Each structure stands twice: as structure tokens, then as C-alpha cells.
Amino acid sequence: MSFLFDKRTKKAINMVWAVVAVLVIIGMVIFFAPGLVTILG
């Protein structure tokens, strides 16, 4: 389990978390976009 505490592994995990966060944000924007458009329109 020591590989989990390796600097390179930590960086990779951070990259994966960043990608997941961006995908969630994009998904929420797409999900809420029709409602926002009708409110602003």
C-alpha cells in the first residue's frame, strides 16, 4: 500500500479528481441549462 503515498501517485490521483470535478460541473451546467435559458429568455 506504500505506492498510495508516492508523490507521483498523489499527483495522478489529484489529476483524476480534477477531471471528475470538471465532468460533474459540465454535467450540472448541461442539466440546468434549459431552466437557465427559460429564466433569462
Sequence and secondary structure as in RCSB ss.txt:
>XXXX:A:sequence
MSFLFDKRTKKAINMVWAVVAVLVIIGMVIFFAPGLVTILG
>XXXX:A:secstr
 GGGGSHHHHHHHHHHHHHHHHHHHHHHHHHHHHHHHHHH 
